[in-house]
Amino acid sequence: MNDEWNEQALFELKQKIRADILVGVQTDNHDHDHGSLDIVEAVIKCQPDEIKDVVELLDVNAASTIIGIDVVDVINLLECGNSFQFVHASATGDTELDMVKTATHKLTSQLKKAHDTKGIFVGMQSEQSLPIEAFAYIGDAVEGLLSNTGEYIYYRSSMTDEPNSFHLKAIYIED
């Protein structure tokens, strides 16, 4: 999103492709007037080099998905707020459990400011299918940060061809 986008062209595109929801990706700190963003249901804030990660996280049709997320879940989360923040953490190493613990610690450090969020979506990416203990560790850590009851929490796991690495990516509701 920038000051040069055209709301009418976006509206026409949304109608043409019959999109249920339109998500904006904001890579600057400019405070856009939400009144002028009526065509965009949600805005995800990230850095310019993170756009690909945001798109991959929200891709419900990814072929390498182990634990998938349904498009309805994504829409439900995005309808719970207008402003979202993207964060991510990675770890490399020899043992899978060490990578999971390191990346989880890095991610939860970034999520501490999100403890009052109404919703969060966490994507896990590893070289192979994770054991159930890894999912439990990540879930306990993320859910332990949140102070609300009844918040929306979604998880997704997929595979990467990057050896000896583990990635966690998340978007959470800011407002």
N, C-alpha and C positions, 0 to 999 in steps of 0.2 A: 504494500500500500504506500502510496505517496500522494502528493498534492495534485498530481496530473492524471489520476485515474478518472474514468467517466462512469458515473452511476447509471446513466441510461443504457450505455453499452453493456454494462454488467447485468442489468435487469433483463435486457433482451437475450443475452447469452443464457442466463438462468432459465428463462422461459423456453428457449430453443432446445436446450438439453434436458429440460424437465427435472431440474435439480430440486431435491427436497430441502437442501440446506446449502448455504454458501458461506465458506470460511475464508476470512482474510488472514494473511500472514503479514505481520508488522515487524519491520527490521530497524526501525528508528525509534527515538524516544519522543517523537512528536505526539502531542495529545490531540488526536483526531476527534472532532465533534461527532459524538455517537448519533446525534440526530440526522446527520448527513450520511450515516452508514446504515440506513434502514434496510438496504438490500442485503447486507452482510449480517448473518445471524450471530457470528462469533468471530473474535479476533484473537489470534495466537501470536504472542510476542516472542521473538527469537532473534538471534544474530544472523546476519546475511549468510554465513557459512553453515548455518543449521537448517536452512529451508528444506534441503533434501531429507534430513532426519525427521522433520515434522511430517512431511508428506509420506515417508515410509511408515512412520508410526501410525498414521491414520488410514493406511491402505488396508482395507478389510478384505481385499481380494488377493493378498500376497500368497504365492504358491508355496512358500517355505514356512508357512505358519504351523506351529505345533499346537499351541493353545490360541485359538482365534478369537476375534471379537466380531460381533455382528454389526452391520451398519446401523441397526436400530439402537444398539448400545452407544455407538458414537454419537448419533443424533440426540439421544436422551441426555448424554453428558453435555454436549454443546448447547442444548436448550436450557441448561441449568444456570448459565451465566453468559456474559457478553465478552469478558476479557479473560484470557488464559495466558499462562506463562509456560514456556518450554524450558526444561532443564535436562541434563544428561550427565552420565558418569560412565567411565570405562575402566577396565583393569586388564592387564596382561599377566601371564605367569604360567607356571607349570601345572598347578593343581586347580581343578575347577572350583572346589569349595573356597579356596583362598581368593580366587578372582571374584566369586559371588560376594563374599564378605567385604572385600575391598571396595567394589563398585557400589554395593548397598550402603556402606558407610559414607562414601562420597555423595551419593544421591540424597540420603537422608539429611546430610549436612546442608544441602541446598534447599531441602523441603521444609526446614524448621520454620521458615516464615509463612508456610502454607498450612499451619496446624488448624486454622479455622476455616479451611476451604470447604466448599459444598461438594466438591468432586475432584477426582484425580484418575488419570489413565496412565498406567505404567506398562511399558514395553520392555521385554527382556530379549536379548539376542545373544545366542551362544553357538559354538561350533557343532554341538550335538545336543540331543534332548537332555534337558536338566532333570535330575532326580527330584522326587517329590519334596525331599528335605530342603532343597534350594528354594523351591517355590514357597514353602512354609517360612523359611528364614526371611525372604524378601517381604512376603505378606505381613509377617509379624512386625518387621521393622517399619514398614510404611504405615500400617494401621496403628501402630503404637504412637506415631507422631500426631495423628489426627485427634482433635479434641471433640469434634461433633459426633453425634450419633445420627445415623441415617444418611450420611454422605454417600455419594455414588463413588464406588471404587471399581475400576475395571483393570484387568490384566490381559496381557497378550504376550505370547512367547513365539519367537521365530528363530530360524537358523541363519548363520552367516558362514561364508567360506573363509573368513579371516581366522587363521590358526591361533590357538592359545590366547583368545581374547573373550571378554564378556562385556556386554553393553547394557546399560539401563537408560531408558528414555522416558520422560514423563511430561504430561501437560496437566496443569491444575488450574482451577477457577480462581481468579484473583479477586473478583468482586463479590 
